[in-house]
Amino acid sequence: MRRLRAAALAGRGVRQVAGKVQRSSRKRKERATPPKGETDQASPCHLFSDPAEIEAFRRSLLAWYDEYKRDLPWRRLAASESDANRRAYAVWVSEIMLQQTQVATVIDYYNRWMQKWPTLQELAEATLEEVNELWAGLGYYSRGKRLREGAGKVMSELAGQMPRTAEELQRQLPGVGRYTAGALASIAFGQATGVVDGNVIRVLCRVRCIGADAGSQAVTDQLWDLANTVVDPGRPGDFNQAMMELGATVCTPRAPLCMECPVKQHCRAHSRVERELGAAARRLLGAAASEPPRVPDVEECAAASMGSCSLCLPPSESWDSSLGVANYPRKAAKKQPRMERTATCVLERRGHQGEPEYLLVQRPSSGLLAGLWEFPSLPVGPELEEKQLRAALLGHVRGCRGKGAAAEGCLQQVGEVVHIFSHIRQTYAVYSLLPEGDVELGPPASRWVTRAEFQGSAVSTAMKKILQAYERWSPAEAAPSKGSKRKRDPWPSSRSPVGTGSRPSKRQLSLDAFLQVSTGK
């Protein structure tokens, strides 16, 4: 009983002190509210201002990188290549491929690319078709196109010499933005300039407790200033790669490995977590129960209590103890992809060797998936009825095929395939058409390909999904037998997306029949 009474009194004391602290903080905030129209300022507590701390931060990070960095092909090339232009080219290709793409996916593409085009000159002489074929499946196809354009510009306008500074790289090379320019200049040419990508943003936001929206221009500028301040002038390329490596392998978005972090002693988010854990441990042990609760952010940023810091967490998104350091950076609101619908027709014929061949047409040279090959496809609105959709698709197919278009009744429904692009949720309504006899092609940018040729062509992942769906559907199964008046519905009326499991396989059908016989049903 004495313990319970003491705990209750201590709790009441904590609440009383907390109330006083909150009232005092509120009064300070009211007194210090900046005049209307005055811009908030970034508090110095979010910056790197102590030269000794900056030097210790660099030393700890680089020592960790030297011991634990991943062995990646572009790093080996950059470290071993003595020619500055070839070194810059090797880094450039890797940085463009790594945009919006995971390292594990990029490695194979990078090795094949560098084997095929080991120099800028060889890439400049390649065709866009060749580049698209190698890039197929990597996504964001304009990246490969711009790499080729950039190589051509270096060879034709810059006498084969890559620009040497971040400013010149960004100004003269197509598709090279601020980040890519900084990475190239620091890794390939040793320019002491920082870089800011998603991994670096996460590290800097946690190390300096930056909770403001990292997508805003003002906060982005502050992050670039921080990166340029802390970059090691003696090893800028290694330092920038170490920052990115830290964010990718240790300071991850979820479940970061703080105990393995080489710079945790400089991380203010980690310090706050440790203080909270220490306070919780003391409370469990019954020590210092009457100590006043700590007011969030006051120790780190005095301006936060006055509401005048442009880098703190906004009041509407206060610190969540369950997240720890993952409170930073603030998550931006995710834009929902727009919904689009496309009607696609798979035309199959028998080739000279008896194997199936498919008709492909080339997309326009600009826009989404520029220059890639696809099955004849037509964007359609959601309001289009089935009969109208079929008629429109057949008209489009006639334009691709030239003479010999089949009747509307020959168009068979396969199903739907959904593919998510970065900003588009594309639904493909897939149909099949089996032409009779020889078919004359229409536009020059159309061709018949075997399955093996299809896989080696510059086709998108969405088209590969469609071919897989078509092969599972099998036109031989869907076609009615001769003399049969009843047409088999090749797809359920619900039009469920292909691959959802709504259509049983042949093996499952056989098993069902066997069970029905054995049970007497």
N, C-alpha and C positions, 0 to 999 in steps of 0.2 A: 504494500500500500504506500509506504513511504516513497518507493521508487516511482510509482505511478503519479503520486502527487507532485514529486519533483519534476517529472517529465512534463506534466501539465503546466506547471508554473513556468518552466523553461520555454515551452511552446508559446505561452501567452507573452513572455518577454520578447521572444523572437518576432512575434506578430506586431507588438508595439514598436519595436525598433524598426522593423520593416516599414511600418506605416510612416514613421518619422522620416526615414530615408527617402521614401517615395514622395512625400509632401515636399521635402527639401529639394529633391531633384526636379519636381514639377515647377517649383518656384524659380529655380535657377534657369530652367528652360524658358519659362515665360519672360523672365528678365532679359535673357540673352537672345530671344527670337530676333533674327535679323530683320531690318526694315523691309517693307514690301518692295520686291523688284531686285533686292540684293542677292547675288548668286552665292550658293553654298561653296565652301572651300574644302579641299582635301586636307585632313589633319596630318601633321608630320609623322604621327605614329604609324601611318600606313606606308610610309616611304622607307627607303634605305638611306640613312643619313650618317651613320657611324662608319668611318673608313675601316676601323678594326673589325667590325662585324661583317662588312662586305668582304674583306680579305679572308676571314675565317669561313664564310659561306662558300666562297669560291674554292678554297683549299679542300674543304670537306666534300663538296660535290664532285670535284674532279678526281679525288682519290677514290671515291666510290665508283665513278664511271670507269676509271682505268681497271678496276678489279672485276666489275660485274656487267659491263656493257655486252649487249647481244652481238654475236658474230653475224653481220649482215653483208651481203655481197657489195652493196654500194659503199659501205664503210671500208671494206678491203680495197676496192678500186681507188677510192679517194686517198687512202693512206699510202698506196703503193705507186700511184701514177705520178711521175715527175713532170709531165707536160701539163701546164696549167689549163689549156683549152680542153684537153681530154678529161682532166680531172673535173673541171666545171661541167662538162657535158654529162659525165657519169652521175654527178650529184643532181644536176638538173632533171634528168630522166627520173631518178628516184623520187625527188620531191613532187614532181607532177603526178606520178603514179600513186603516191601515198595520200594525195588529197582525197578525203572522204572514203578512204579504202584501208583496210587492215593490212598490217605488215605481212601476215601469213599468206594473204591472197596475192600480194604484190611480188613476192620473191620469185615465183616461177615466171611471171610475166617479164620481170626485169631481166632475168637471166636470158630468156629467149630474145628479148629486144636487143640487149647488148651483144649477143652472139650474132644476130643478123645485121645490126647497124652499130658497130663498135666506135664509129667516129661521126662527127657532125656532117662531114661531107657525104658519107654513105647514107645518112638519114635524109639529107637534103635531096639526094637523087632518087629516093624511094617515091612510089606513087601513093596517093591517098588510099587507094584500094588495098595496097599491101599493109599500110599502117592500120587501117580498120580491121583487116583480117587478124592481125596479131593482137589488136586491142580487144577483139570481140569477147564479151563476157566480163570485162573489167569495169564497164559502166562509165558514165560521163564522157562520152566519146569525143566531145570537142577538145578534150585534153590532148589526145593523140594528134588531132589535126593541128592544134596550135604548136605542139612540139615540132612537127614537121615544118610548119610555116616559119617558126623561129630559127630552125637550123638553116633553112633556105636564106633567110635574111642575113644571118651571120656570114654565110659563105658568099653571098652576092653583094651585100652592102657594107660589110664590116671586115672584108678581106680575111675571113676565117678566124678572126680574133674575137673571143667573147669579151663583153664589157667587164671591167674589173671592180666596179663599186656597186653597192646596192641601188644607189640613185640611178646610175646608168643602166643597170640590168632591168630595173622596173620601167624605165622610160623607153628602152629600145627593143625589148623582146615581147612579142605578143603572148598573152596569157600569164605573164609573170607579174604577180602582185607584190605587195610590201613584204609579206612573209617569205615567199619563195626567193625574192631578191636578197633579203637578209641572210637566209640560209645559204644561198649560193656564194654570196660575198664573203661570209665568215668561214665557211668550210673549205671552199676552193681557193680563195685568195687571201684569207687571214685578216679581213677587215673587222675591226672591233665594233661590230654592230649587233644589237640584240635581235631576237626573233620572238614573235608572239603567235602561237597556234593554240588549239584547244588544250593540249597538255600543259603548255607553259602558263596559260591563263589559270588553270586549276592550281598549279603549284604556287604562283604568285598570290592568288586570292587567299589561299590558306596560310601561306607564310606571313602575309601582312594583314589578315582578317579583312579582306575587301568583300563586302556583301552587296554592293550596289550592282545594278544590271551591267554585266560585262559586255552586253551587246550595244550599249549606248556609246556614242562617239566620244563623249567626255571621259568615260571610264576606260575605253580602249586606248585613248591617248595617254592616260595615266599609266596603263600597263606597259605601253611601249617605252615610256620614260623609265619605268622601273627596270625593264629588260636591258635597256641601254646603259643604265647606271651600274647594274650588277655584273654585266658580262665581263669575263676575264680578258684583258687586252693581250695577254701573252698566248692564250689558247682559245680564241673566240669560237672557232668551229667546234672544238671538243666541248667547250662549256655549253654552247647552244644545244648540241646533241645530248649532253648530259641532262639538261633541263627537260627536254622532250622525253628522254629515256626514263627519267624519274616519274614524270606524269603518266607514262604508259605502263610502267611495271610496278611502281610502289604507291605513288600518290594517285590512285585510281579513283574513278567517280564513286564507286560503291566499295565498301569494305577495304579502305586503304590500309596498307601495311606500315602503320606509323612507327612501330618498334624497329623496323628495318630501315627507316629513313635516315640518310646521312646528315640531313640538315634540320632534324627535329628540334635541336636546341635553339634554332633561329625561327621556329614556326610559332607564331602567336596563337593560331587556332589550337595547336597541340598543347601549348602552355595553358590555355584556358581549360581544356579537357582535363589536364593533370590537376589543376587547382580544384575543379569540381569533384574529381574522384577523391582527392585528399580530404575535402570538406565532408563528402559522404562517408568516408572511412572514419573520420573523427566523430560524426554523429552516431554511427553504429557503435563506436566504442564508448559513447556517452561523454566524450571530452568536448569542452568548449561549446556546450549546448546553448549557452546564452550569448554567443558571439552573434553580432548582427549579420544578416545574409548579405552576400556580396551583390552590389548593384551591377547588372550586366553592362559591359562596355566602358564603364567609367574609368577603370584603370588603363585600358588600352587606348581609349580615345576620349579625352575630355570634351571634345566638341560634340560627341554623340549625345550626351545628356542635354545639350542645348539644341539639338536638332539641326545643326549647321554643318555636318560633315557629309560630303558628297560621296564617300566611299564606304560608309558603314551599311550594315543591313538596314533596310527601311523599317520603320516602326511597325508596319503591318506584317513583317516577317521576322519576328524576334527569334532569338537563339533557341534551338530545339536540342535539349540535352541528349535525346536519344540518337541524334545524328552525329554528334561530335564534330570533327573537322569537316565532315560532309555537309555542314551548313554552308560551306563556301565551295565553289562560287554559287551565286544565286542562279537557280534554274530559270531559263527563259521560257516563256509560254510557247509551246510547240504549235506551229501552224498546221492546220489540218490540210492534207493534200486535196486538191480539187478532183472531182469525179468526172471521168471521161469514159466514153464507150466507143468501141470500134468493131465493125463487122469484118471478119477475116475469112478468106476462102482458101482451102488447101486443094490445089489441083494436082492430081496424080495421074501419071501415064506409065506405060511399060516402055522401058528403054530398049536399045538394040540387043542388049544382053539379057533381056527379060527382067531386069531388076527395076523397081519403082523409081521414077523420077518426079521431082516436084518443081512447080513453076515459082520462080522468085522474080521480084521486081525491085528496082533500086529506088530508095527514097531521095527526095530533093537534096541538093548540096548544102542547104542551110536549114536551121531549125533543129528540133529534137531528132536524135539518131541520124544526123545528116550523113548521107552517102551510104548508109547501111542497106543491106538486102532484106526483104521480107516477103511473106506470102501476100498476094493482092489484098489490100486492106483499105477500108473506107471509114473515116470518122462519121458517127451517126449520133443524132440527138436522142435523149431518153424518151421523147414523145413519139418516136417513130414506131408504128405498129409492125408486127411480124411480116405481113404481106408486103408492106412498103419497104421494109429493110431488105427482104429478099430481092425485090425488083431493083433496088438501088445497087445492091452488091453485084447482081448479075450484069447490070449495065457497066459497072466499074471493071468487072472481069473481062467483059467483051473488049474494053479498051486496052486491056493488058494482053489479050490473046489474039486480037485481030479477028480472023474469020473462024467460023465453026463454033460459035457459042451455043451451048446446050440450052434446052428449054428449062423453064423455071422449076418444073417438077423434079428435075435431076439434082437440084441443090438439096443436100441432106444436112440436117443439123447435127453437129458433133457435141456441142456443149459450150461452157464458158470457161475462160481462163483469166484469172486476175493477176496482174503484175503491178507492183508498187514501184514507181520511180520516186525520185527525191521529193517531188512536189505534185505528183499526179498518181491517182489510183485508177489505173487503166483496166477496164473490163473488155475482154475480147470475146465477142459472140462468134464462135468458130463454126464454119460450114465446110462441107466436102463437095467436090465436083469431079466426076470421072468423065473426061472428054472422050468422044468416040472418034477413032481414026486420028490422022495427023492434024496437028493444030499449028496454024501460022501465027508466029509471035507478032505482037504489035510494036510498041516502042522499042528503041534500041536497048534501053536499060532493062531488059528482061531476059531470062534464060532458064533452061531446064537443068536441074542438078540431081545427082544421085544423093543418097543419104550421107555417104562419106564426103562428097563435095559440099553438101549442106553444112556439115560440122566444121569444115575447113573454111567456109565462107565468112564474110563479115556480116554476121547476123547477130541480133540482140538476144539476150537471155530470154526475153518474152517469146521470141519466135521459136526458140528451142523448147520452151514449155509447150507451145502450141503443137509442135511436131510430136512430142511425147504423148500429149493428150490424144492426138489423131491416131497414133499407132496403137494406143490402148483401146480406142473405140473400134478400129478395124473396119474399113468399108466393106470388106468381104462378108462380115457378119451382118452388117446393116442392110445390104442389098437383098431385096426379095428374090426368091427363086423363080425361074421361068415358069410361066403359067399360073403363078400365084397372084390372086387378086388382092390379098391382104398385105398391107405394108406394115412392116415392123417398125415400132417407134424406137429409134436408136438412142434416145435419151429421155429420162423421166420428164413428165410435164412440168415439174417444179424447176427444171433447168438449173439443177444444182451445179456449182463449179466443179470442173474436172479435178479428180484427185481427192474428193471429200469422202470417198468410201460408199457413196450411195448406189453405185453400180457394181454388183458382185463380179468377181473374176470367173473364168471358166472352171477353175478348180473348185471354187465354192459352189457353183451351180451343180457340178457333178456330185459333190458331197451331199448337198441338200436332197438331190434325187435319190441317192443311195439310202439316206436316212428315212425318207418317206416310204420307200419300199420295205425296209427292214422293220419299221414300226407299224406297218399295215395301214398307213394313212392314205 
